[in-house]
Amino acid sequence: MNSAVFVSAIFVIVYAVLAFQKEKRARVVWVGIVLFVIFNAVFAGQRFWQGVLDPLRDVNWNVIGIFIGTFLVAESFTVSLVPRKLANTIVRKSGSVGVAIVLIAGLAGVLSAFVENVATVLILAPIAVEMANRLKVSPVPFLISIAVSSNLQGTATLIGDPPSMILAAHMKLNFNDFFWLDGKPGIFFAVEIGAVASMLVLWLMFRKYNQPVEEPEPVKVKSWTPTYLLTGMVVALALSPLLDPEFRFLAGAVCMAFGVIARLWERKFSSESRIGYVRATLRQIDWDTTLFLIGIFVFVGVLSRAGVIEMMAEAAQGLIGSNVFLGFTLIVWFSVLISAFVDNVPYITAMLPVSTILAERMSISLYLFPFGLLIGSCLGGNITPIGAAANIVAVGYLARCGHKTSFIDFVKIGLPFTLAATAAGSAFLWLVWG
């Protein structure tokens, strides 16, 4: 059996299953990897243990360190109640409920640039629901706006979302490169321009809520220490390129170190023994996403060695020819369409090498197509309630509060939000990098 055919078939099957299976993504991916190992052992004559160990060399452990360390710092930041304090301050200073919701959505975006998107939704959801209940209106549009805003801004920085980490690993970009790269504005500014356009859309939707806001319940911050840790981690990441310009190890090590410090801070609030606390920390880590990321790196490494990535690039070039604008436009909006229904992590990991091969063959900036891919694949998840984990959590939270969210309810907000953000962000990328 042809290796490329088998690898492609398994990838397509796994990707199709991921479209419907949102909770056990890691298991699905690793089943596919086991099939690869068995195939190589039976048909390619590869030793079994070699087939197990070789794929692990494709994993970017720097990214895994960034993900776990950032996750731990963000958890402590959430426990400190500083985000809730910020949200209450915004509500108190807002002139009307409509303005308050738009500003809370904006806060969700700012937080998600440094905090995991799902955590951001869970932090702000109670505030939105409480405001809606006082008004005796549905909280559905309020929570949808928070979810889509958190998904958007998570793309802006290296530590905001796994796809950004994957892009950084593939393109060898450090934390600062997201802001300024080769003398030009980076992906951060494209996201922020998209955010401005999308916030305008939300304001047009919510301006009808012109009732004055009520004073929210006061929140007492437990400690500002996690805020200092988060700030320190960002500063350390900004300085890390001085010692690790090729983005090989230091960013992951920095995030892991700050993650350990954050957990040591939380230790003083726990009555558990040392061993019990270590176990609790290990249980707290999002292992499903971690193993999912590791598996995706392995998956794409297998695709590359089998020649599938090169075949995909040739097919794409045959479609777009030498028309750079057509290629960029197709990459952006096809990514939006795909990511509206399917997890964007395997998609973007597989397509990043395709986009860079295309850019090399067309003798254009190596960053234009990958940046367009990131914008499209990350914002496309905002269209539907199944397009991103934050959307699923928001809809689930609403259900627990007794509010049903239909597919159309979500699309009514998610679609115009996505169209505005994607159009503005991609136009900026074309003007700067095209």
C-alpha positions in Angstrom: 0.0 0.0 0.0 1.3 3.5 -0.9 2.4 5.3 2.3 1.1 8.7 1.2 -2.3 7.3 0.4 -2.6 5.5 3.7 -1.4 8.6 5.7 -3.8 10.9 3.8 -6.7 8.5 4.4 -6.1 8.2 8.1 -5.8 12.0 8.4 -9.1 12.6 6.6 -10.8 10.1 8.8 -9.4 11.5 12.0 -10.3 15.1 10.9 -13.8 14.0 10.0 -14.3 12.4 13.5 -12.9 15.6 15.1 -15.7 17.5 13.4 -18.3 15.7 15.6 -16.2 14.7 18.7 -15.3 17.8 20.7 -14.6 16.3 24.1 -12.1 13.5 23.5 -9.9 15.0 20.8 -6.7 13.6 22.1 -7.9 10.0 22.0 -9.1 10.4 18.4 -5.7 11.8 17.2 -3.7 9.2 19.1 -5.7 6.3 17.7 -4.7 7.6 14.2 -1.0 7.8 15.3 -1.2 4.2 16.6 -2.5 3.2 13.1 0.5 4.9 11.5 2.9 3.0 13.8 1.3 -0.3 13.0 1.3 0.5 9.3 5.0 1.3 9.3 5.8 -1.8 11.3 3.8 -4.2 9.1 4.3 -2.7 5.6 7.4 -0.6 5.8 9.5 -3.0 8.0 10.2 -0.3 10.6 11.0 -1.5 14.1 8.1 -1.0 16.5 9.9 1.1 19.0 11.5 3.2 16.3 8.0 3.9 15.0 7.0 5.0 18.5 10.0 7.2 19.2 10.6 8.8 15.8 7.3 10.8 15.7 8.0 12.4 19.1 10.9 14.2 17.4 8.4 16.2 15.5 6.8 17.7 18.6 7.8 21.2 19.4 8.3 20.9 23.2 8.8 24.7 23.4 5.2 25.2 22.5 4.0 22.5 24.9 5.9 24.3 27.7 4.4 27.7 26.7 0.9 26.1 26.8 1.2 24.4 30.2 3.0 27.3 31.9 0.7 29.9 30.6 -2.3 27.8 31.6 -1.1 27.5 35.2 -0.4 31.3 35.5 -3.8 32.1 34.0 -5.5 29.8 36.5 -3.9 31.6 39.4 -4.8 34.9 37.8 -8.4 33.8 37.7 -8.4 32.6 41.3 -7.1 35.9 42.4 -10.4 37.5 41.3 -8.6 40.4 39.6 -10.4 39.8 36.3 -13.8 39.9 38.1 -12.7 43.1 39.8 -11.9 44.6 36.4 -15.2 43.6 35.0 -17.1 45.1 37.9 -15.2 48.4 37.6 -16.2 48.5 33.9 -19.8 47.8 34.6 -19.9 50.5 37.3 -18.5 53.2 35.0 -20.6 52.3 32.0 -23.5 54.7 31.2 -25.9 52.1 30.0 -26.3 48.3 29.8 -25.5 48.2 26.1 -22.2 50.1 26.5 -21.4 47.8 29.5 -21.9 44.6 27.5 -19.7 45.9 24.6 -17.0 46.9 27.1 -17.2 43.6 28.9 -16.8 41.9 25.5 -13.8 44.1 24.9 -12.4 43.1 28.3 -12.9 39.4 27.3 -10.7 40.1 24.3 -8.0 41.8 26.3 -7.9 38.9 28.9 -7.9 36.2 26.2 -4.7 37.6 24.8 -3.1 36.2 27.9 -5.6 33.9 29.5 -7.2 30.8 27.9 -10.4 31.6 26.0 -12.6 29.2 28.0 -11.4 30.5 31.3 -12.2 34.1 30.1 -15.8 33.1 29.3 -16.2 31.4 32.7 -14.8 34.5 34.4 -17.2 36.9 32.7 -20.3 34.8 32.1 -21.8 35.3 35.6 -21.6 39.1 35.3 -23.4 39.0 31.9 -26.1 36.7 33.1 -26.7 38.8 36.3 -27.1 41.9 34.2 -29.6 40.2 31.8 -31.6 38.8 34.7 -31.9 42.3 36.3 -33.2 43.6 32.9 -35.5 40.6 32.5 -34.0 39.9 29.0 -32.3 36.9 27.6 -28.5 36.6 28.4 -27.9 34.6 25.2 -26.6 37.5 23.0 -24.5 38.8 25.9 -22.7 35.6 26.4 -22.3 35.0 22.7 -20.5 38.4 22.4 -18.1 37.5 25.2 -17.3 34.1 23.6 -16.6 35.5 20.1 -14.5 38.4 21.5 -12.3 36.0 23.5 -11.8 33.9 20.4 -10.8 36.9 18.3 -8.2 38.4 20.6 -6.6 35.1 21.6 -4.9 35.2 18.1 -3.1 38.5 18.9 -0.2 37.2 21.0 2.1 34.2 21.2 0.5 33.0 24.4 -3.1 33.8 23.6 -4.2 30.6 21.8 -2.6 27.3 20.6 -2.8 28.3 16.9 -0.7 31.3 17.6 1.8 29.1 19.4 1.8 26.7 16.5 2.4 29.6 14.0 5.3 30.8 16.2 6.9 27.3 16.2 6.6 26.9 12.5 7.8 30.4 11.5 10.4 30.7 14.3 8.6 33.8 15.7 9.2 35.1 19.2 6.9 37.0 21.4 7.9 40.4 20.0 7.5 39.3 16.4 3.7 39.3 16.9 3.9 43.0 17.3 6.7 44.1 15.0 8.4 41.9 12.4 11.0 42.8 9.7 10.3 46.5 10.1 6.5 46.0 9.7 3.4 45.8 12.0 2.8 42.1 13.0 -0.3 40.0 13.4 -1.2 41.8 16.6 -2.2 44.9 14.8 -4.3 43.0 12.2 -6.2 41.4 15.0 -6.7 44.7 16.8 -8.1 46.4 13.6 -10.4 43.4 13.3 -11.4 43.9 16.9 -12.3 47.5 16.4 -14.5 46.6 13.4 -16.2 43.8 15.3 -16.8 45.9 18.4 -18.6 48.4 16.2 -20.9 45.5 15.1 -21.6 44.6 18.7 -22.3 48.2 19.6 -24.9 48.4 16.7 -26.5 45.3 18.0 -26.6 46.3 21.7 -27.3 50.0 21.6 -31.0 49.3 22.1 -30.2 48.3 25.7 -30.1 51.9 26.9 -31.1 51.2 30.5 -28.8 52.5 33.2 -26.6 49.9 34.9 -27.1 48.9 38.5 -24.3 48.8 41.0 -22.7 45.3 40.9 -21.8 43.3 44.0 -18.3 44.4 45.3 -15.4 42.0 44.7 -12.5 41.8 47.0 -9.2 40.7 45.3 -7.5 37.8 47.0 -4.1 38.9 46.0 -2.3 40.9 43.2 0.6 38.5 43.1 -0.8 36.5 40.1 -1.1 39.8 38.2 2.5 40.6 38.9 3.5 37.0 37.8 1.5 37.4 34.6 3.2 40.7 33.9 6.6 39.3 34.7 6.0 36.4 32.4 5.1 38.7 29.5 8.2 40.9 30.2 10.4 37.8 30.3 9.0 36.5 27.0 9.7 39.9 25.4 13.3 39.6 26.6 13.8 35.9 25.8 14.7 36.5 22.1 18.0 38.1 23.3 19.1 34.6 24.5 17.0 32.4 22.2 16.6 34.2 18.9 15.6 31.0 17.1 12.6 30.2 19.4 14.0 26.8 20.4 13.5 26.4 24.2 13.6 29.6 26.4 10.0 30.7 25.9 8.6 27.4 27.1 11.1 27.3 30.0 10.1 30.8 31.0 6.4 30.0 31.0 6.9 26.7 32.9 9.0 28.5 35.6 6.3 31.2 36.1 3.6 28.4 36.1 5.5 26.6 39.0 5.8 29.9 40.9 2.1 30.6 40.5 1.2 27.1 41.9 3.6 27.7 44.8 1.7 30.9 45.5 -1.7 29.1 45.5 -0.2 26.5 47.8 -0.6 28.8 50.8 -4.4 28.7 50.3 -4.5 24.9 50.3 -4.7 22.6 53.3 -3.5 19.6 51.3 -0.3 17.8 51.9 2.6 18.4 49.5 2.0 15.2 47.6 -1.7 15.9 47.5 -1.1 19.4 46.2 1.2 18.1 43.4 -1.5 15.6 42.4 -4.1 18.4 42.4 -1.8 20.5 40.2 -1.4 17.6 37.7 -5.1 17.1 37.7 -5.7 20.8 37.0 -3.7 20.9 33.8 -5.7 20.5 30.6 -4.2 17.2 29.6 -6.7 16.6 26.8 -5.6 19.7 25.0 -1.9 19.1 25.8 -2.0 15.6 24.4 -4.0 16.8 21.5 -1.3 19.4 20.6 1.4 16.8 20.9 -0.5 14.4 18.7 -1.1 17.1 16.1 2.6 17.8 15.9 3.2 14.1 15.3 0.4 13.8 12.8 1.7 16.6 10.6 5.3 15.3 10.9 4.1 12.0 9.5 2.2 13.8 6.7 5.3 15.8 5.8 7.6 12.7 5.6 5.1 10.9 3.5 5.1 13.7 1.0 1.5 14.7 1.5 2.3 18.3 2.5 4.2 18.8 -0.8 1.3 17.3 -2.7 -1.2 19.6 -1.1 1.1 22.6 -1.9 1.2 21.5 -5.6 -2.5 21.2 -5.7 -3.0 24.6 -4.2 -0.6 26.2 -6.6 -2.3 24.6 -9.5 -5.6 26.2 -8.4 -4.3 29.8 -7.8 -1.5 29.9 -10.4 0.6 33.1 -10.0 -2.2 35.3 -8.7 -1.1 36.3 -5.2 -4.3 38.2 -4.3 -6.4 35.2 -5.3 -4.2 32.9 -3.2 -4.4 35.1 -0.2 -8.2 35.6 -0.5 -8.8 31.9 -0.9 -6.6 31.0 2.1 -8.4 33.5 4.4 -12.0 32.8 3.5 -11.6 29.0 3.0 -10.1 28.9 6.4 -13.1 30.8 7.8 -15.5 28.3 6.2 -13.6 25.2 7.5 -13.0 26.5 11.0 -16.7 27.4 11.4 -17.4 23.7 11.9 -14.1 21.9 12.6 -11.4 22.3 15.2 -8.8 24.8 13.8 -5.7 23.3 15.4 -5.2 20.3 13.1 -6.2 22.4 10.1 -3.8 25.2 10.8 -0.9 22.8 11.7 -1.3 20.9 8.4 -1.8 24.0 6.3 1.0 26.2 7.7 3.8 24.3 5.8 1.6 24.3 2.7 1.2 28.1 2.9 5.0 28.7 3.4 5.8 26.4 0.4 3.4 28.3 -1.7 4.9 31.6 -0.6 8.4 30.4 -1.5 7.4 29.2 -4.9 5.6 32.4 -5.7 8.6 34.5 -4.4 6.5 36.6 -2.0 6.7 37.4 1.7 6.8 34.2 3.7 4.4 35.7 6.2 1.5 36.8 4.0 -0.2 33.4 3.5 0.5 32.1 7.1 -0.8 35.3 8.6 -3.9 35.1 6.4 -4.3 31.4 7.5 -4.2 32.3 11.1 -6.7 35.2 10.8 -9.1 33.0 8.8 -8.9 29.8 10.8 -9.1 31.5 14.2 -12.0 33.9 13.4 -14.0 31.4 11.5 -14.8 29.5 14.7 -16.9 32.5 15.8 -19.6 31.8 13.2 -21.2 28.8 14.8 -21.7 27.5 18.4 -19.5 24.4 17.6 -16.6 26.3 16.0 -14.6 26.9 19.1 -14.3 25.5 22.6 -15.2 28.9 24.2 -18.5 28.9 22.2 -19.4 25.4 23.4 -18.7 26.5 27.0 -20.8 29.6 26.7 -23.8 27.7 25.2 -23.4 25.1 28.0 -23.3 27.7 30.7 -26.5 29.3 29.3 -28.2 25.9 29.3 -27.3 25.4 33.0 -28.9 28.8 33.6 -32.1 27.6 31.8 -31.5 29.4 28.5 -31.5 27.5 25.2 -29.3 28.8 22.4 -30.2 27.8 18.9 -27.8 27.5 16.0 -29.4 30.6 14.4 -29.2 32.6 17.6 -25.4 32.2 17.5 -25.0 32.8 13.8 -27.0 36.0 14.0 -24.2 37.5 16.1 -21.2 35.3 15.1 -21.5 35.8 11.4 -21.6 39.6 11.2 -18.9 39.7 13.9 -16.7 37.4 11.9 -17.2 39.1 8.6 -16.3 42.5 10.0 -13.3 41.3 11.9 -11.9 39.1 9.1 -12.5 41.6 6.3 -10.7 44.4 8.3 -7.9 42.2 9.6 -7.1 40.6 6.2 -7.3 43.9 4.4 -4.6 45.2 6.8 -2.5 42.2 6.2 -2.7 42.6 2.5 -1.8 46.3 2.6 1.2 45.7 4.9 2.5 42.3 3.7 1.0 41.8 0.2 
